[in-house]
Amino acid sequence: MTRVTLIHNARLIDPASDKVADGAILFAEKILDIGAVTSAPDGAEIVDAHGAHIMPGLIDMRVVIGEPGAEHKETFKSAGRAAAAGGVTTLVMMPNTTPVIDDQSLVDFVLRRGSDRAGGVHILPAAALTKGLDGALMTEVGLLAEAGAVMFCNGDRPIADTRVLLRALKYATAFGALIAHRPEDPCLAEGGVMHQGELAARLGLSGIPAVAEAIFARRDLALAELTGGRLMLDMLSTVQALAPLQRAKARGVNAVASVNVHHLVLNENDVDGYRTFAKLSPPLRSEDDRRALVEAVRDEVIDVIVSGHDPRPAEDKRLPFAEAAFGAVGLETLLAGALTLHHNGDVPLTTLIRAMTLKPAEILKLPQGRLEKGAPADLILVDLGAPFKLDSDALKSKSNNSPFDEKTLQGIVKRTFVGGRTVFPV
């Protein structure tokens, strides 16, 4: 039996009701009572929050884990530690492992072994949309969904063949399956290592044009409209993709979108000095793009904020910029990075938290992401204003490639609960 816990003298952030209010919360495996809770059963743990905030645990819809096949980058255990420290209680694991998660046995492997090794943090598998992520032969979407895959994607490899994506969206409608796709024209992006613009030219680096994303975003939305399939435009990075998304939503297209937290806080100038920790895919874009993405989160045109967690060991990052790997860790900095938008007054707090809790829960059809009686007690206690300077060497991930390294952020997770059990600190 999970011990009953009462947290009082707290500020409760409820993303469903759009309210922040003083109160208390009583929970075991599920939330038992919330609001004006004045008593707890004998033997309950009593926690004084001292004015800190209680909110649902974060749900991160895009996380790369090296296990199986690349355990030197990240394991279930190290990813679980990093997630719990960052307030992430549920994460969706990308299929780009070795072997690729493209059959039922590997979905089952993640479901059976993932959460057990991750210290209780929920690890949910995203299955590959095409065999081996080669973009050619569609996987058995129905069987993989039945096995427990929560969505389908092609990892970091966009599907260039429009017929393949069309068939996948059409077939997925029979199962209500969600297809998440990174919109990027691989021909236009080929050879590029950062955002195409004046800075890339000055640094002598090949650029990736914003139009590469915009073209495929329009294509993907058109296919979703044609088929009625559930589409998530994954990790948008440019203003050019936002107007087509907004128009598609207005027409009733079954489409949502995510954005990497790094693209909301940083821009192409963070690459200046050939900083490989800021080499991301999609690349950090212009300040105009960043501001447009922030506005899209504020207006809920973009539905979900993700960490884009992609661990890379030092030997893959400490190279000349053009040769260094793309990717950054983000599980431990998702919340603090996103809170920058709240502290700057750019996005209301409840809107921001909703994009990392309730919205992903609704898209994935999960019971988490809510502060209400009967909901799973996946909760975090956070000091929103507490400042800290990020030391990437102190991260709990096996890799430390964070573009926030040595930057000052605000928002420290004091305690993380999954199913009412403390998973951080341990």
N, C-alpha and C positions, 0 to 999 in steps of 0.2 A: 504494500500500500504506500502511495506517495504521501509524504507528510503534508498536512495542511499548513499553508502560509498566509499570514495577513500582512500586507504592506499598507501602512497608513501615513498620513501627513505627506501625501504625494500629489503630483499634478497628473491627471489622467488625459492622455491624448487618444481620442476615439476617432479614427479616420472615417468611420461610417456615418456618425452623426455630425462630423465636421466641428467638434467641440473640444476645447481644452478646459478642464475644470478641476478644482480641488476635490480630493476624495481618497478612498481606500479601496483595496481589492483583496478578496479572499479566494483562494484557489487551492486545489490539489492537482489532479491530472487535468481537470477542467476548471474554468472559472465558476465559482460557487456564488459569489455575490460581488457587487461593485457599486460604488457610489458612497452613500452614507453608511458604511459598515462600522459598527461600534463594538462588535464582540467576535470572538473566535473560540472554537472548541478547545477543551483541555488538551495540552500537548502541542498546540500549534506553534509554529515559529512566528514571532512578532518582529517585524522590521519597520523601523522608522526611516522613511525616505528622506527626511529633512528637506522637503520641497523639491526633490528630484522628480523627473518625469517617468511615468510608466506608459509603455506603448506596446502594441503587438510586436513580436519578433519579426525581423526583416525576412523577406522572401526574395532571394537573388536568382533571377531567371537565366543567368549566363555565367557559368563557372567551368573552367577547364581544370581537370584533375589528371595527374599523370598515371594513376593506377587504373588499369593494368598497363604495363609496358614502358612507362617513363617515370618510375617511382623516384628517381633522383630529382625530378621537378616538383612533385607534390604527391602525397599519398592521401588516402581517405582520412587517416589519423591527423596528419598535419593540416589538411583542409578543414577538418572539423574543429581543431583548436583555433585556427585563424577565424573561422566563421563565428564561433561562440564569442571570441574576444571582440569581434566587430558587431555583435548583436544580430547576426544572421542565424536564424533558427531553422530555415529550410532553404536548400539550394538545389538548382537544377544543373546537373552535370552534363557537359557537352559530350558528343559521341566520338570526338577525335582522340581516341585512345589507340593502343596497339595490343590486340586487334580492335578495329573499329566496332562500336556498339551498333551492329546491324543485324543481329539475330536474337532470338528469344533468350538463349542461354546467357548472353552477356547482359541483357536487361535484368534477368533474374539474379545474376552475379552482383550487380550494383545494388539491387534492392535488398539482397540477403546480407551482403558483406559491408556495404557502404555505411549505413547508419550505425551498425554495431562498432565498426572501427573508428567512426567519427565522433565517438563519445556522446552519442544521442542526437546530435544534429541530423535533421532529416536530409538525406541525399536522394533525390529523385532523378531517374535517368531520362535524358532526351535521346531518342534513337536517331540513327542516321536516316536521312531521306533517300539517299542513293547508296547502293552497295559500295563499300570501301570509300565512300565520299567522292567517288569518281565523277559524279554528275551525269551518269549515263543510264544505269539500270536502277529503277525504283525498288526500294525494299518492300517487304510484306507489312505494309502499314497496319492492316487489321490485326494480324497476329502479334505484332510488336505492341500495339495499343492494348490488346488483351493481356499481354504479359506484364504490363505496367508502365510502359513508356508514356510520359506526360505530354510530350510534344515531339516534333520531328524537325530536324534541321540538317544542314550540310556543313556544320562546323564553321570554319573560316574560309570555306571554298564556295563562292557563289556558283549557282547553276546557270551556265551560259546557254544551254539548250532550252529554248522556250517551250518546246514540246514536252520535255521531261517535267518541267514545273507545272505545266498545264495539266498533264495526266495525273500528277501527284495531288494537286489541289482538287481535281475532280474526284479522284478515288477517295481522298481523305474525307470528303463530305459524308460518305456512307457511315463513317465512324465518329463524326464530330471531332476529328483530330485537328490539332493546331499545328500549322506549319510556320516555323520561324525561318526567315530567309534574310541573309545579309545582302542588301541591294548594292551591287558593284559590278560594273562591266569589266571583266578581267582583261579584255584587250586594251581598254583605255587606261587601266590601272597598272598594266604590266611594266615592270622595271621601276615603278615609282616607289619612293621611300618616305615621302612626307607630302604635305599639302602643296599643290601647285600654286605658286604665287611669287611675289617679289622676294620673299625671304629665301625660298628654295633656290631661286636664281642666284641670289647673292652668296648662298652657301655652296653653290655648285652641285646641288643634289637634284635628282630626278623627281618630278612632282606627280602626284595623283590628283587629277582634276575633280572638282566637285560634281561636274556633270556626269562622271562615271556612276556616281550614286543616284543622281536624279533620274537618269535614263532608265535604270533598272527598277527604281522605285515606282515609276509610272507604269512600266511593264508589269510588275508584280501586282500592282493594284488593279490593273485592267484584267489580269487573269483571275484574280479573286472575285471581281465583279461578274465575270463571265461564268464562273463555275459555282459561285456561292460558297467557296471554301473559306475556312478560317485562316487568316493570314496575320502574322506579326512581322512588320518591317523591323529588322533587328539592328540595333545600335546605329541609328541615324546620326549623321554628323554635319549635315549642311542645310542651310535655309532653303536650298533649291528643291529639297524633297518634301518640305512641309506643306506647301500649297496644294500639291497633288493629293497628299494624305488628307488634308482638311476637306477638300472637295469630295473625295471618295467617301469619307465618313458622312458627309452631308447627304450623299446619294444613298446611304444605307449599306454601303459595302462592309462586309464583315471583316474589318481590318483594325488592328491596333499597332502600336509602335513602341519601341524601347530606345533608350539613349544610355550610353556609358557615362557614368558620373564624371569621368575625367574630361569629357567634352563639354560639360556644364561649368567647369571650374577653370580649366586651362585652355590655352589656345596655341597656335603655331609658334608663338614667340618663346614658349617653354622648351622648344627644340633648339633654339639658338645656343650656340656654343657646342653643337653636335652632341646634345644630351640624349644618349641612347635609351635611358630609362623612360623618356617621353616619346619614344618611337612606337606608335600604336597603329593598329589596323581596325577600323578606318583611322586615318591620321588626324591629329589635332588640326583643326581648321582655323579660319580667320576669326578675329574678335566679333565681326558682324555675324558670323555663323553661330558662335557661342551664345551671343545675346539672343538670337532668334530661337535657339534651342531652349534657353531658359524661359523665354516667353511661351513657348509651346508646352513646356511642363506646367507653367502657371495656369495656362488656359486649358490644360488637359487634352490638348491635341496629341501630345506624346503621353502615353498611358503609364509607362513603367520606367524606372531608373534601375540600371543594373551595374554591377561592379566590373563586368568584362574581365574577371579574374583570369589571368593567363600567365602562370609562373614560368619564369625563364632563369636558369642558373647563370652565374656570373660570366662563365665562359661564352655564353651566347649573347651577352649584352656588352661586355667590355671589349668591343671591337670597333673598327672604323664604322661610322654611322651607316654607310651603304651596306655593310656586311652584317650588321647586328640584327638579331631577331626582332620581330614585332612582338608587342605584348607587355602587359603590366599586371602586377598583383593588385587586388582591390578589395578582398573580403574584409580586411580589417579597417579599411578607410572609406567604405561605401557610405556609412552613416555620417561620419564627420565631414567627409567631402561634400555630401549633399547638403548638410546643415549650413554650409557657407552661404547658400542661397537664402536661407531663412535669416541668418545673421545680417546679411546685406540688405534685407528687406525686399528681395526680388520675388520670392515665392512664399505664400502663406504656409505656416508650419503644417497644418493639417493636410493641405494639398500635397506637400512634399512627402510627408509620412505615408499618405495614401498610395503614392506611386511606388512605394517599396514594401507595402503590406497588403492592403485590401485589394488594390487593382490586380497585382499578380495572383493573389488568391482567387479572385473571381475568374480571371482568364484561365487558370489551371484547374478551376473547380475544386478548390481546397477549402476546408472549414476554418483554416487559420486566418490571421490578418484582421481580427476583430476583437474589440473589448466588449463582450456581452456574455451573459450567463449561458453556460453550456458550451462555449467555445473552448478549444484546446488552450491550455495554459502555457502557450509559447509566448513568453513575455520578456521584455528587457527594461531594466531600470537604468536611466541615463541622466547624467548631469550635462544638460545641453550647452551650458556656457563655459564649461571647464576647458581651458586652453592647454594644448600640448604641442611640442615640436616633434614631428615625426622623425624617428631614427629607424631607417629601413633595416638596419642590422638587428634591431630588436623585434622585428615582426615574427609571428609564430609560424608563418608559412615557411616551407623549405627553401623558397626563393625570396629575394628581397628587392625585386625590380619595380620599385614604386616611383612614379613621377612626382609624388608628393614628398619625396625625401627632403628633409631639412626645412620643410614648410610648416608654418604654424597653423593648426586646425583647432576647431572647438567642438566639443561633444565627446565625453568619455563614458563608455559603457561600464557601469558599476557592477551589474549582475545580469546574467542571462539564464532564463528558465526554459526548458523544453519539457512539455508534459508535466509541469509543476516541479521538475527536478532541476537543481542548479547544475549547469554545465560550464559556467564561468562566473567567478574564478573557481578553480579546482585545486 
